[in-house]
Amino acid sequence: RAGSEDALPPLLAACERVLALAPEDAETLRAKLTCLVELGRYGEAEPLLEQASKIQQRTLGHDHPHTVASLSNLATVYEAMGQSERAKAMQSLVAQMKRTWEEKQRKRK
């Protein structure tokens, strides 16, 4: 998804280096996910996104914006993989989680 074909070889090389790393921390995992999605390797990105969202749910909370963003990204991956129904269900969940978060924030004020 790079801007031009000239940008693809450096992107590919950089992504291959990142993908060789062990996902020891959130930043490495995030970088791997970005590369997999940019390279269209959605099947590989899916389990990592699921893992990331579970970690975020456990550490940040079910409706935290970072958790919601991960699930939204997962819905995008489902759509790219041709799993429209699964993507729609995830987007519905994401919308509900956003509403819950916003409601909690309003109550704190």
N, C-alpha and C positions, 0 to 999 in steps of 0.2 A: 504494500500500500504506500510505498514511498512515492515521492513526487515525480520522479523520473526513473527511467531504466538505469541511468548512470548511478543513481543512488543505491540501487539494489545490491550490487556486490559488497560495498562497505557495510551496509546494513546487515546483510547475510553473514558476513565475516564477524561482525560485532555480536550478532545474535548467537552464532555458533559458539563463541567464547563464553557468553553468558549461560547458554544452555548446558555447557559442560560443568558448570559450578553446581555444587550441592546446595539445595535450598535451606541453608543453615539459619537464615534470618528472613524477616519480612521483606526487606529491600531486595534481596536476591530472588525471592519468590516472585515479587512484583515485577522485577526485570525479566525473569523467565516468562511470566505470563504475557507481558507486553510483546516480547519477541515471538512467542508462539502465535499470538493473535495476528501480529503484523505479517508473519510468514504464512498465515492461513492454516496453521496446524491446530485446528480447533479440537480435534479428538484428544490431543495431548494436553491442551489447555483446560479442558473440561474438568478432569479430576483435580488438577491443581487449584482451579477456582473453587471447587467444592470444598477442598481442604482449607483454603484461605478463609472462605466464608464461615466454616465451622469454628476455626480458631478465633475469628473476629466475634462471632456470636458468643463464644465462651468468655473471651477476655473483655470485650467492649459492650456487649449486650445485643439482644436480638434486633432492636430497631435503631441502633447507632448508625449515623450516616456512612461510616466506612463499611459496615456490614451490608447496609443497603446497596452501596455502590458495587460491592463485590457480587451481590446477587443480581443486580442489574447487568453487570458485565457477563454473568453466567447466562442470563436470558438472551443477550446479544449473541453469545456463542451458540446457544441452542438454535437460534434463528439462522445463523450462518451454516449450521449443520443440517438445516432443513427440518428441524423439529419444532414446527410452528406452534403446535398445541402446548408443548412443554414450555416454550418461550412465553406464550400468552399467560399461562398459569403463573410463571415466575414473575412476570410484569405485574400481574394482579397482586401477588404477595408483596412485591416491592412497593406498590402504591399504598397498600394497607400499612406497611411498616413506616412509610414516610408520614402518613396521617397520624399514626400513633406517636412518632417522635415529635411531630409538631405540636400535638396535643399536650404532651409532657412538658414541652418548652413553654407553652402558654400558661400552664398551671404553675410553673416556677416563678413567673413574673408577678 
